[in-house]
Amino acid sequence: MDKVNTLLIELGNTLDIERVTAYDYQMWTVYMSAGKEIEVQGLDEREELLLQSSLPR
């Protein structure tokens, strides 16, 4: 999905992204060095991205 690629390119250095795991063509988890995670879900019908952040425990 082009929107996710653009998001990762724009925010990659700022968020200190370590890796990205793709679960299917509309769901990814972005892992950052501080132990934070962001789940990204593409909503094609609305042309939006849904983001959910998790803090380390």
The 8 nearest C-alpha neighbors of each residue, nearest first, counted from 0:
[[1, 2, 3, 4, 24, 25, 41, 5],
 [0, 2, 4, 3, 5, 6, 7, 41],
 [3, 1, 5, 4, 0, 6, 48, 41],
 [4, 2, 6, 5, 1, 0, 7, 48],
 [3, 5, 1, 7, 6, 2, 8, 0],
 [4, 6, 2, 8, 3, 7, 9, 1],
 [7, 5, 3, 9, 4, 8, 10, 2],
 [8, 6, 11, 4, 10, 5, 9, 3],
 [7, 9, 5, 11, 6, 10, 4, 12],
 [8, 10, 6, 7, 11, 5, 12, 13],
 [11, 9, 13, 7, 8, 12, 14, 6],
 [12, 10, 7, 8, 14, 16, 13, 9],
 [11, 13, 15, 14, 10, 16, 9, 8],
 [12, 14, 10, 11, 15, 16, 9, 7],
 [13, 15, 16, 11, 12, 10, 31, 32],
 [16, 14, 12, 13, 31, 11, 32, 17],
 [15, 17, 31, 14, 11, 18, 30, 32],
 [18, 16, 31, 30, 32, 15, 19, 29],
 [19, 17, 30, 16, 29, 20, 31, 28],
 [18, 20, 29, 28, 30, 21, 27, 17],
 [21, 19, 28, 27, 22, 29, 18, 30],
 [20, 22, 27, 23, 26, 19, 28, 24],
 [23, 21, 26, 27, 20, 24, 25, 28],
 [24, 22, 26, 25, 21, 27, 20, 40],
 [23, 25, 26, 22, 21, 0, 27, 41],
 [24, 26, 41, 40, 23, 27, 42, 0],
 [27, 25, 40, 22, 23, 39, 24, 21],
 [28, 26, 21, 39, 20, 22, 38, 40],
 [27, 29, 38, 20, 37, 19, 39, 30],
 [28, 30, 19, 37, 36, 18, 38, 27],
 [31, 29, 36, 18, 17, 16, 19, 35],
 [32, 30, 16, 17, 35, 33, 15, 34],
 [31, 33, 34, 17, 15, 16, 30, 35],
 [34, 32, 35, 31, 55, 15, 30, 54],
 [35, 33, 55, 32, 31, 36, 30, 54],
 [36, 34, 54, 31, 33, 55, 53, 30],
 [37, 35, 30, 53, 29, 52, 31, 38],
 [36, 38, 52, 29, 51, 28, 53, 39],
 [37, 39, 28, 51, 50, 27, 29, 52],
 [40, 38, 50, 27, 49, 26, 28, 37],
 [39, 41, 26, 49, 25, 48, 42, 27],
 [40, 42, 48, 25, 43, 47, 49, 26],
 [41, 43, 47, 45, 44, 46, 48, 40],
 [44, 42, 46, 45, 41, 47, 25, 48],
 [43, 45, 42, 46, 47, 41, 48, 25],
 [44, 46, 43, 47, 42, 48, 41, 49],
 [47, 45, 43, 42, 44, 48, 41, 2],
 [48, 46, 42, 45, 41, 49, 43, 44],
 [47, 49, 41, 40, 42, 50, 39, 46],
 [48, 50, 40, 39, 41, 47, 51, 42],
 [51, 49, 39, 38, 48, 37, 40, 52],
 [50, 52, 38, 37, 39, 53, 49, 36],
 [51, 53, 37, 36, 38, 50, 54, 35],
 [54, 52, 36, 35, 37, 55, 51, 38],
 [53, 55, 35, 56, 52, 36, 34, 33],
 [56, 54, 34, 35, 53, 33, 36, 52],
 [55, 54, 34, 53, 35, 33, 36, 52]]
